[in-house]
Amino acid sequence: MVIRYPHLLKFISINGAVAGGFPYAFPFSFGGSEPTQNSFGHWVIPEADSEEMQVGCRAWPVAAGTTHKSEDGQEVKYTWDIYLPKDCPTIPEGLEVSIFQGDELIGKGTVKRFFPYPFLGNRIWL
């Protein structure tokens, strides 16, 4: 039997939104509660709820040093080509992700590009 997404992509989500992407380190959401001042007058930011998200994927290592020119003329160098289901959340550039096959870590990297293909599935470069 062929398994469509044999690998597992793991990353961190804060307050239900994917975090860590460019240009912000976290989404500007405090989970319903706002910052408050303590008795000394210092601002206290509430703890964010973070959870590890997992998405099934098919990960392919590419030839070493594979590069493509982006729309702005920059060379984008990537080492993994990852195919995702069409209903997965948008994964921002700059997010650290890990690729697992079963319990074994087979790859790790930073998202270089996210390609949304709403009819076929999504794709990212690491």
C-alpha positions as CSV (number, residue, x, y, z in Angstrom):
1,M,0.0,0.0,0.0
2,V,1.3,3.5,-0.9
3,I,1.2,6.0,1.9
4,R,0.6,9.5,0.6
5,Y,2.4,11.4,3.4
6,P,4.8,9.0,5.1
7,H,6.7,11.7,7.0
8,L,5.8,14.1,9.8
9,L,6.6,17.8,9.8
10,K,6.7,19.3,13.4
11,F,6.7,23.0,14.3
12,I,5.6,25.4,17.1
13,S,2.2,27.2,17.1
14,I,1.5,30.0,19.6
15,N,-2.1,30.8,20.5
16,G,-3.3,28.8,17.5
17,A,-1.3,30.7,15.0
18,V,2.0,29.5,13.4
19,A,4.8,31.4,15.1
20,G,8.4,32.2,14.4
21,G,8.2,33.4,10.8
22,F,9.5,36.5,9.2
23,P,9.2,39.3,10.0
24,Y,7.7,38.8,13.5
25,A,8.9,36.4,16.2
26,F,5.3,35.7,17.3
27,P,1.8,36.8,16.3
28,F,0.4,39.8,18.1
29,S,-2.2,37.9,20.0
30,F,-2.3,37.3,23.8
31,G,-4.9,34.6,23.8
32,G,-7.8,36.8,24.9
33,S,-6.0,38.6,27.8
34,E,-4.3,41.9,27.5
35,P,-1.0,43.0,29.2
36,T,-1.6,44.4,32.7
37,Q,0.5,46.4,35.2
38,N,1.6,44.8,38.4
39,S,1.8,46.6,41.9
40,F,5.2,48.1,40.9
41,G,3.8,49.6,37.7
42,H,5.7,47.2,35.4
43,W,3.8,45.8,32.4
44,V,3.2,42.0,32.6
45,I,2.6,40.2,29.3
46,P,0.5,37.1,29.8
47,E,2.0,33.7,29.0
48,A,1.3,32.6,25.4
49,D,-0.1,29.1,24.9
50,S,2.3,27.2,22.6
51,E,1.9,23.8,21.2
52,E,3.8,21.6,18.9
53,M,1.9,21.1,15.6
54,Q,2.3,18.0,13.4
55,V,1.4,17.8,9.7
56,G,1.8,14.7,7.5
57,C,4.1,15.3,4.6
58,R,6.3,13.8,1.9
59,A,9.9,15.0,2.2
60,W,12.4,14.7,-0.6
61,P,16.1,15.7,-0.2
62,V,17.3,17.6,-3.2
63,A,20.8,17.7,-4.8
64,A,23.3,19.6,-2.6
65,G,23.4,23.3,-3.4
66,T,20.1,23.5,-5.4
67,T,19.3,27.1,-6.0
68,H,16.6,29.1,-7.7
69,K,16.2,32.8,-8.4
70,S,13.3,34.4,-6.5
71,E,11.0,37.1,-7.9
72,D,13.4,39.8,-6.6
73,G,16.5,38.2,-8.1
74,Q,17.8,36.6,-4.9
75,E,19.3,33.2,-5.0
76,V,17.3,30.8,-2.8
77,K,19.3,27.7,-1.8
78,Y,17.4,24.8,-0.3
79,T,18.0,21.2,0.7
80,W,14.6,19.7,1.2
81,D,11.4,19.8,-1.0
82,I,8.4,19.0,1.1
83,Y,4.9,18.3,-0.1
84,L,2.0,19.0,2.3
85,P,-1.8,18.4,2.2
86,K,-3.9,21.2,0.9
87,D,-5.6,21.8,4.2
88,C,-2.4,22.4,6.2
89,P,-1.9,25.9,7.7
90,T,0.3,28.5,5.9
91,I,3.8,28.0,7.2
92,P,5.8,31.3,7.1
93,E,9.3,31.8,5.8
94,G,11.9,31.7,8.6
95,L,10.1,29.1,10.7
96,E,12.2,26.2,12.1
97,V,10.7,22.8,11.3
98,S,11.8,19.2,11.8
99,I,11.0,16.2,9.6
100,F,10.4,12.8,11.2
101,Q,10.0,9.3,9.8
102,G,8.4,7.4,12.6
103,D,10.4,8.5,15.7
104,E,13.6,9.2,13.8
105,L,14.6,12.7,12.9
106,I,15.6,12.8,9.3
107,G,15.9,16.5,8.6
108,K,15.7,19.9,10.1
109,G,15.8,23.4,8.7
110,T,14.3,26.8,8.1
111,V,11.4,27.4,5.7
112,K,12.8,29.2,2.7
113,R,9.6,29.4,0.7
114,F,5.9,28.3,1.0
115,F,3.9,27.5,-2.1
116,P,0.2,27.4,-1.6
117,Y,-1.5,25.1,-4.2
118,P,-5.2,25.0,-3.1
119,F,-6.3,22.3,-5.5
120,L,-3.3,20.0,-5.4
121,G,-1.6,20.5,-1.9
122,N,1.0,22.8,-0.6
123,R,4.8,22.7,-0.9
124,I,7.7,24.2,1.1
125,W,11.5,24.5,0.6
126,L,13.8,24.0,3.6
